[in-house]
Amino acid sequence: MHQLRHSAATHLGEAEVPLQLIMGKTRHMNPRTAMRYVKPGAEAIAKVTEVLAPAAVPTDQLSGTPWSAT
């Protein structure tokens, strides 16, 4: 039964369900206890990484002027 609760909390966390709702579903009173069950997967970590480090600007757009020189 314990593993089922852990799996459910992990799936909810990966689905970006807020921690407060995960706590309500798992009946944890302390956020630290609920967070123990929520382990983000590789896809969730990659998504956050993309927010923090968006794709770089192509190098052909780095040279040259950003405005018209007419």
N, CA, C and O atoms as a GROMACS GRO file, in nm:
protein
  280
    1MET      N    1   0.082  -0.120   0.000
    1MET     CA    2   0.000   0.000   0.000
    1MET      C    3   0.086   0.126   0.000
    1MET      O    4   0.053   0.225  -0.065
    2HIS      N    5   0.196   0.121   0.073
    2HIS     CA    6   0.286   0.235   0.081
    2HIS      C    7   0.342   0.270  -0.057
    2HIS      O    8   0.348   0.388  -0.094
    3GLN      N    9   0.382   0.169  -0.135
    3GLN     CA   10   0.437   0.192  -0.268
    3GLN      C   11   0.333   0.254  -0.360
    3GLN      O   12   0.367   0.334  -0.447
    4LEU      N   13   0.207   0.218  -0.343
    4LEU     CA   14   0.099   0.274  -0.424
    4LEU      C   15   0.085   0.423  -0.398
    4LEU      O   16   0.067   0.501  -0.492
    5ARG      N   17   0.094   0.462  -0.272
    5ARG     CA   18   0.084   0.605  -0.238
    5ARG      C   19   0.202   0.681  -0.296
    5ARG      O   20   0.186   0.792  -0.348
    6HIS      N   21   0.320   0.622  -0.289
    6HIS     CA   22   0.440   0.684  -0.345
    6HIS      C   23   0.424   0.702  -0.497
    6HIS      O   24   0.453   0.809  -0.550
    7SER      N   25   0.379   0.598  -0.565
    7SER     CA   26   0.361   0.605  -0.711
    7SER      C   27   0.256   0.709  -0.748
    7SER      O   28   0.275   0.786  -0.843
    8ALA      N   29   0.146   0.712  -0.674
    8ALA     CA   30   0.040   0.808  -0.703
    8ALA      C   31   0.090   0.951  -0.686
    8ALA      O   32   0.064   1.036  -0.770
    9ALA      N   33   0.164   0.976  -0.578
    9ALA     CA   34   0.217   1.110  -0.554
    9ALA      C   35   0.317   1.148  -0.664
    9ALA      O   36   0.320   1.263  -0.707
   10THR      N   37   0.397   1.054  -0.708
   10THR     CA   38   0.493   1.081  -0.814
   10THR      C   39   0.421   1.115  -0.943
   10THR      O   40   0.459   1.211  -1.011
   11HIS      N   41   0.319   1.041  -0.979
   11HIS     CA   42   0.243   1.069  -1.101
   11HIS      C   43   0.174   1.205  -1.093
   11HIS      O   44   0.171   1.279  -1.192
   12LEU      N   45   0.120   1.238  -0.978
   12LEU     CA   46   0.057   1.369  -0.962
   12LEU      C   47   0.160   1.481  -0.974
   12LEU      O   48   0.132   1.584  -1.037
   13GLY      N   49   0.277   1.462  -0.916
   13GLY     CA   50   0.382   1.563  -0.926
   13GLY      C   51   0.428   1.583  -1.068
   13GLY      O   52   0.450   1.697  -1.111
   14GLU      N   53   0.444   1.474  -1.144
   14GLU     CA   54   0.486   1.484  -1.283
   14GLU      C   55   0.378   1.548  -1.370
   14GLU      O   56   0.407   1.606  -1.475
   15ALA      N   57   0.253   1.539  -1.325
   15ALA     CA   58   0.143   1.602  -1.397
   15ALA      C   59   0.126   1.749  -1.355
   15ALA      O   60   0.029   1.814  -1.393
   16GLU      N   61   0.221   1.799  -1.278
   16GLU     CA   62   0.225   1.938  -1.232
   16GLU      C   63   0.107   1.975  -1.142
   16GLU      O   64   0.062   2.089  -1.141
   17VAL      N   65   0.059   1.876  -1.067
   17VAL     CA   66  -0.045   1.901  -0.968
   17VAL      C   67   0.021   1.975  -0.852
   17VAL      O   68   0.128   1.934  -0.807
   18PRO      N   69  -0.039   2.083  -0.802
   18PRO     CA   70   0.020   2.157  -0.691
   18PRO      C   71   0.040   2.070  -0.566
   18PRO      O   72  -0.037   1.978  -0.539
   19LEU      N   73   0.146   2.100  -0.493
   19LEU     CA   74   0.181   2.022  -0.374
   19LEU      C   75   0.067   2.017  -0.272
   19LEU      O   76   0.047   1.915  -0.207
   20GLN      N   77  -0.009   2.126  -0.259
   20GLN     CA   78  -0.120   2.127  -0.164
   20GLN      C   79  -0.222   2.019  -0.198
   20GLN      O   80  -0.277   1.955  -0.108
   21LEU      N   81  -0.248   1.997  -0.327
   21LEU     CA   82  -0.344   1.894  -0.366
   21LEU      C   83  -0.287   1.754  -0.346
   21LEU      O   84  -0.359   1.662  -0.309
   22ILE      N   85  -0.157   1.740  -0.370
   22ILE     CA   86  -0.092   1.610  -0.345
   22ILE      C   87  -0.098   1.579  -0.196
   22ILE      O   88  -0.124   1.465  -0.157
   23MET      N   89  -0.076   1.680  -0.113
   23MET     CA   90  -0.084   1.661   0.032
   23MET      C   91  -0.225   1.618   0.072
   23MET      O   92  -0.242   1.531   0.158
   24GLY      N   93  -0.325   1.679   0.012
   24GLY     CA   94  -0.463   1.642   0.044
   24GLY      C   95  -0.495   1.500   0.003
   24GLY      O   96  -0.561   1.426   0.076
   25LYS      N   97  -0.447   1.460  -0.113
   25LYS     CA   98  -0.476   1.326  -0.163
   25LYS      C   99  -0.404   1.219  -0.081
   25LYS      O  100  -0.460   1.113  -0.054
   26THR      N  101  -0.279   1.247  -0.041
   26THR     CA  102  -0.202   1.149   0.035
   26THR      C  103  -0.221   1.164   0.186
   26THR      O  104  -0.167   1.085   0.264
   27ARG      N  105  -0.298   1.265   0.228
   27ARG     CA  106  -0.328   1.293   0.368
   27ARG      C  107  -0.204   1.325   0.451
   27ARG      O  108  -0.196   1.288   0.568
   28HIS      N  109  -0.108   1.392   0.391
   28HIS     CA  110   0.008   1.439   0.464
   28HIS      C  111  -0.020   1.580   0.515
   28HIS      O  112  -0.077   1.662   0.444
   29MET      N  113   0.019   1.606   0.636
   29MET     CA  114  -0.001   1.738   0.695
   29MET      C  115   0.121   1.828   0.674
   29MET      O  116   0.109   1.951   0.674
   30ASN      N  117   0.238   1.768   0.657
   30ASN     CA  118   0.363   1.842   0.645
   30ASN      C  119   0.411   1.836   0.499
   30ASN      O  120   0.425   1.727   0.444
   31PRO      N  121   0.437   1.952   0.436
   31PRO     CA  122   0.485   1.952   0.298
   31PRO      C  123   0.614   1.871   0.279
   31PRO      O  124   0.633   1.809   0.174
   32ARG      N  125   0.702   1.872   0.378
   32ARG     CA  126   0.828   1.798   0.366
   32ARG      C  127   0.801   1.647   0.355
   32ARG      O  128   0.872   1.576   0.284
   33THR      N  129   0.700   1.600   0.425
   33THR     CA  130   0.666   1.458   0.418
   33THR      C  131   0.611   1.425   0.280
   33THR      O  132   0.648   1.323   0.222
   34ALA      N  133   0.522   1.509   0.227
   34ALA     CA  134   0.464   1.485   0.096
   34ALA      C  135   0.572   1.492  -0.013
   34ALA      O  136   0.570   1.413  -0.108
   35MET      N  137   0.664   1.585   0.000
   35MET     CA  138   0.770   1.601  -0.100
   35MET      C  139   0.860   1.479  -0.106
   35MET      O  140   0.923   1.453  -0.209
   36ARG      N  141   0.868   1.405   0.002
   36ARG     CA  142   0.949   1.284   0.006
   36ARG      C  143   0.901   1.181  -0.098
   36ARG      O  144   0.980   1.101  -0.148
   37TYR      N  145   0.773   1.186  -0.128
   37TYR     CA  146   0.715   1.090  -0.222
   37TYR      C  147   0.718   1.139  -0.367
   37TYR      O  148   0.706   1.059  -0.459
   38VAL      N  149   0.735   1.267  -0.385
   38VAL     CA  150   0.729   1.324  -0.520
   38VAL      C  151   0.870   1.331  -0.577
   38VAL      O  152   0.951   1.413  -0.534
   39LYS      N  153   0.898   1.245  -0.673
   39LYS     CA  154   1.029   1.240  -0.738
   39LYS      C  155   1.011   1.278  -0.885
   39LYS      O  156   0.952   1.200  -0.960
   40PRO      N  157   1.059   1.394  -0.926
   40PRO     CA  158   1.039   1.434  -1.066
   40PRO      C  159   1.116   1.344  -1.162
   40PRO      O  160   1.230   1.305  -1.134
   41GLY      N  161   1.053   1.311  -1.272
   41GLY     CA  162   1.117   1.229  -1.373
   41GLY      C  163   1.206   1.312  -1.464
   41GLY      O  164   1.212   1.434  -1.451
   42ALA      N  165   1.273   1.246  -1.554
   42ALA     CA  166   1.366   1.313  -1.646
   42ALA      C  167   1.294   1.416  -1.733
   42ALA      O  168   1.348   1.522  -1.760
   43GLU      N  169   1.172   1.383  -1.776
   43GLU     CA  170   1.097   1.476  -1.861
   43GLU      C  171   1.063   1.605  -1.786
   43GLU      O  172   1.072   1.714  -1.842
   44ALA      N  173   1.023   1.593  -1.660
   44ALA     CA  174   0.990   1.711  -1.580
   44ALA      C  175   1.114   1.796  -1.556
   44ALA      O  176   1.107   1.919  -1.561
   45ILE      N  177   1.227   1.734  -1.531
   45ILE     CA  178   1.352   1.807  -1.510
   45ILE      C  179   1.395   1.878  -1.639
   45ILE      O  180   1.441   1.992  -1.635
   46ALA      N  181   1.379   1.811  -1.753
   46ALA     CA  182   1.414   1.872  -1.881
   46ALA      C  183   1.326   1.993  -1.909
   46ALA      O  184   1.374   2.093  -1.963
   47LYS      N  185   1.199   1.985  -1.874
   47LYS     CA  186   1.106   2.096  -1.895
   47LYS      C  187   1.148   2.219  -1.814
   47LYS      O  188   1.144   2.331  -1.864
   48VAL      N  189   1.186   2.197  -1.688
   48VAL     CA  190   1.232   2.308  -1.604
   48VAL      C  191   1.363   2.365  -1.656
   48VAL      O  192   1.382   2.486  -1.655
   49THR      N  193   1.451   2.278  -1.702
   49THR     CA  194   1.579   2.323  -1.756
   49THR      C  195   1.556   2.412  -1.877
   49THR      O  196   1.626   2.512  -1.894
   50GLU      N  197   1.460   2.378  -1.961
   50GLU     CA  198   1.429   2.459  -2.079
   50GLU      C  199   1.380   2.598  -2.039
   50GLU      O  200   1.409   2.696  -2.107
   51VAL      N  201   1.306   2.608  -1.929
   51VAL     CA  202   1.260   2.738  -1.881
   51VAL      C  203   1.379   2.822  -1.834
   51VAL      O  204   1.385   2.942  -1.860
   52LEU      N  205   1.474   2.758  -1.766
   52LEU     CA  206   1.589   2.830  -1.712
   52LEU      C  207   1.694   2.862  -1.817
   52LEU      O  208   1.764   2.962  -1.806
   53ALA      N  209   1.706   2.777  -1.920
   53ALA     CA  210   1.808   2.797  -2.024
   53ALA      C  211   1.743   2.773  -2.160
   53ALA      O  212   1.761   2.666  -2.219
   54PRO      N  213   1.669   2.872  -2.211
   54PRO     CA  214   1.604   2.855  -2.340
   54PRO      C  215   1.706   2.833  -2.451
   54PRO      O  216   1.825   2.863  -2.435
   55ALA      N  217   1.659   2.783  -2.562
   55ALA     CA  218   1.747   2.755  -2.676
   55ALA      C  219   1.826   2.880  -2.713
   55ALA      O  220   1.773   2.992  -2.709
   56ALA      N  221   1.950   2.860  -2.747
   56ALA     CA  222   2.038   2.972  -2.781
   56ALA      C  223   1.997   3.036  -2.913
   56ALA      O  224   1.933   2.973  -2.997
   57VAL      N  225   2.034   3.162  -2.929
   57VAL     CA  226   2.009   3.234  -3.054
   57VAL      C  227   2.104   3.177  -3.159
   57VAL      O  228   2.222   3.159  -3.131
   58PRO      N  229   2.055   3.149  -3.281
   58PRO     CA  230   2.144   3.098  -3.386
   58PRO      C  231   2.261   3.193  -3.410
   58PRO      O  232   2.245   3.315  -3.403
   59THR      N  233   2.378   3.138  -3.437
   59THR     CA  234   2.499   3.220  -3.451
   59THR      C  235   2.492   3.316  -3.567
   59THR      O  236   2.556   3.421  -3.562
   60ASP      N  237   2.417   3.286  -3.673
   60ASP     CA  238   2.408   3.379  -3.786
   60ASP      C  239   2.333   3.506  -3.748
   60ASP      O  240   2.344   3.606  -3.819
   61GLN      N  241   2.257   3.504  -3.639
   61GLN     CA  242   2.186   3.623  -3.594
   61GLN      C  243   2.270   3.705  -3.495
   61GLN      O  244   2.232   3.816  -3.460
   62LEU      N  245   2.382   3.650  -3.450
   62LEU     CA  246   2.466   3.722  -3.354
   62LEU      C  247   2.554   3.825  -3.423
   62LEU      O  248   2.582   3.930  -3.365
   63SER      N  249   2.599   3.796  -3.545
   63SER     CA  250   2.681   3.893  -3.617
   63SER      C  251   2.589   3.985  -3.695
   63SER      O  252   2.475   3.950  -3.727
   64GLY      N  253   2.638   4.101  -3.725
   64GLY     CA  254   2.555   4.195  -3.800
   64GLY      C  255   2.480   4.285  -3.706
   64GLY      O  256   2.484   4.268  -3.584
   65THR      N  257   2.412   4.381  -3.762
   65THR     CA  258   2.342   4.480  -3.680
   65THR      C  259   2.195   4.443  -3.668
   65THR      O  260   2.137   4.386  -3.760
   66PRO      N  261   2.135   4.474  -3.557
   66PRO     CA  262   1.995   4.443  -3.536
   66PRO      C  263   1.900   4.539  -3.607
   66PRO      O  264   1.779   4.519  -3.604
   67TRP      N  265   1.955   4.644  -3.670
   67TRP     CA  266   1.872   4.743  -3.738
   67TRP      C  267   1.922   4.765  -3.879
   67TRP      O  268   2.032   4.722  -3.915
   68SER      N  269   1.844   4.830  -3.957
   68SER     CA  270   1.882   4.855  -4.096
   68SER      C  271   1.981   4.970  -4.100
   68SER      O  272   1.962   5.072  -4.033
   69ALA      N  273   2.088   4.955  -4.180
   69ALA     CA  274   2.192   5.059  -4.189
   69ALA      C  275   2.174   5.141  -4.315
   69ALA      O  276   2.272   5.173  -4.383
   70THR      N  277   2.050   5.176  -4.349
   70THR     CA  278   2.027   5.256  -4.470
   70THR      C  279   2.026   5.402  -4.443
   70THR      O  280   2.007   5.481  -4.535
   0.00000   0.00000   0.00000
